């Protein structure tokens, strides 16, 4: 439906188009189909949001987060780091749960790419706590997976299994079948 929405004739509010592009990037990347197209859409979304409204930093931060994750798929880590750092900066100092959760997630993903597993773990745990507090269970599944990867890289396989199982159960409760299958496969 993203293709249909983006192909609609007529005038569209630039922010609305950018939001559709950003989510087309995020979902396109997660499905594993058309990652290049997803990245192009994400880059367009970020460019539009930079020009739309200087006060709408949350939309820009969310679009940057989705695009940064997309750039990790083809291992374009320099661009991912640039975007994750921007997300953390855009959310810095905000006290709402969403901003704290996504900002900590971005900082954790950046730390992981830089090889600082301790910082990555601390940021991801903070992110999970914030997402849990605001009731974003789908995000708990995502961040739980991130935590599992970090603790596995640190050699703590029991913790990796526990966080993967927690993420898998959250995915199952939400009927996120693809996420559940991926997490189940990770458990072997």
C-alpha positions in Angstrom: 0.0 0.0 0.0 3.0 2.3 0.3 3.4 2.2 -3.4 -0.2 3.1 -3.9 -0.1 5.9 -1.4 3.1 7.4 -2.9 1.6 7.2 -6.5 -1.6 9.1 -5.6 -2.1 12.1 -7.9 -2.6 15.6 -6.5 -1.0 17.7 -3.9 0.2 16.1 -0.7 1.5 17.8 2.4 5.3 17.3 2.3 5.3 16.1 6.0 2.7 13.4 5.2 4.6 12.2 2.2 7.8 12.1 4.2 6.1 10.0 6.9 4.9 7.5 4.3 8.4 7.4 2.8 10.0 6.9 6.2 7.7 4.0 7.1 8.0 2.5 3.6 11.8 2.5 4.4 11.4 0.8 7.8 8.9 -1.8 6.6 10.7 -2.4 3.3 14.0 -3.0 5.2 12.4 -5.3 7.7 10.8 -7.5 5.1 14.2 -7.9 3.3 12.8 -7.1 -0.1 13.9 -4.0 -1.9 16.4 -2.8 0.6 17.9 -0.3 -1.9 14.5 1.1 -2.7 13.8 1.3 1.1 17.0 3.2 1.6 16.2 5.6 -1.2 12.8 6.3 0.3 14.3 6.8 3.7 16.8 9.3 2.3 14.1 11.2 0.6 12.0 11.3 3.8 14.9 12.6 5.8 15.7 15.3 3.2 12.0 16.4 3.1 11.8 16.5 6.9 14.9 18.6 7.1 13.2 21.3 5.0 9.6 21.0 6.3 9.6 22.5 9.8 12.5 23.2 12.1 10.3 22.6 15.1 9.3 19.1 14.0 12.5 17.4 15.2 10.6 14.2 16.4 9.5 13.3 12.9 13.1 13.8 11.6 14.5 11.8 14.5 12.2 8.9 13.8 12.9 9.0 10.1 16.7 9.1 10.8 16.3 6.0 13.1 14.5 4.0 10.4 17.0 5.0 7.8 20.0 4.2 10.0 18.6 0.7 10.6 18.1 0.4 6.8 21.7 1.3 6.2 22.8 -1.5 8.6 21.3 -4.2 6.2 23.9 -3.7 3.5 26.6 -2.9 6.1 26.8 0.8 5.3 27.9 1.5 8.8 29.4 5.0 8.3 26.0 6.3 7.2 24.3 4.3 10.0 26.5 5.8 12.6 26.0 9.3 11.3 22.2 8.9 11.5 22.2 7.1 14.9 24.3 9.9 16.3 21.9 12.5 14.9 18.9 10.6 16.4 20.5 10.6 19.9 21.3 14.3 19.5 17.7 15.2 18.4 16.2 13.3 21.3 18.7 14.5 23.9 17.2 16.4 26.7 13.6 15.4 26.0 11.8 13.8 28.9 9.0 11.9 27.2 9.2 8.1 27.2 9.2 7.8 23.4 12.1 10.2 23.0 14.1 8.6 25.8 13.4 5.1 24.4 14.3 5.8 20.8 17.3 8.0 21.7 18.7 5.2 23.9 18.1 2.7 21.2 20.0 4.8 18.7 22.8 5.3 21.1 22.9 1.6 21.8 23.0 0.6 18.1 25.8 3.2 17.5 27.8 1.9 20.4 27.4 -1.7 19.1 28.6 -0.7 15.7 31.6 1.0 17.3 32.4 -2.2 19.2 31.6 -0.7 22.7 29.5 -3.6 23.9 29.1 -2.3 27.5 27.7 1.0 26.4 25.5 -0.7 23.8 24.1 -3.0 26.6 23.5 -0.1 28.9 21.7 2.0 26.3 19.6 -1.0 25.1 18.5 -1.8 28.6 17.5 1.8 29.2 15.6 1.8 25.9 13.8 -1.4 26.8 12.8 0.1 30.2 11.4 3.2 28.5 9.5 1.2 25.9 8.1 -1.0 28.6 7.0 2.0 30.6 5.1 3.5 27.7 3.6 0.1 26.7 5.3 -0.2 23.3 5.5 -4.0 23.4 6.5 -4.3 19.7 9.5 -2.2 20.5 10.3 -4.5 23.5 10.6 -7.3 21.0 13.0 -5.3 18.8 15.2 -4.0 21.6 15.2 -7.4 23.3 16.6 -8.8 20.1 19.3 -6.1 20.1 20.2 -6.9 23.7 20.4 -10.6 22.9 22.9 -9.9 20.2 25.0 -7.7 22.4 25.2 -10.2 25.3 25.9 -13.0 22.9 28.8 -11.0 21.5 30.0 -10.6 25.1 29.9 -14.4 25.5 26.9 -14.6 27.8 24.8 -17.2 26.0 22.3 -17.8 28.8 21.4 -14.1 28.8 21.3 -14.1 25.0 18.8 -17.0 25.1 16.7 -15.3 27.8 16.5 -12.0 26.0 15.7 -13.8 22.7 12.9 -15.8 24.3 11.5 -12.6 25.9 11.6 -10.8 22.5 10.1 -13.9 20.8 7.2 -14.0 23.3 6.5 -10.3 22.8 6.5 -10.9 19.0 4.1 -13.9 19.4 1.7 -11.9 21.6 1.6 -9.2 18.9 1.3 -11.7 16.1 4.5 -10.5 14.5 5.1 -13.8 12.8 8.2 -12.8 10.8 9.9 -11.4 13.9 8.9 -14.5 15.9 10.3 -16.8 13.2 13.6 -14.9 13.0 14.0 -15.0 16.8 13.1 -18.7 16.9 15.7 -19.4 14.2 18.3 -17.5 16.3 17.6 -20.0 19.1 18.3 -22.9 16.8 
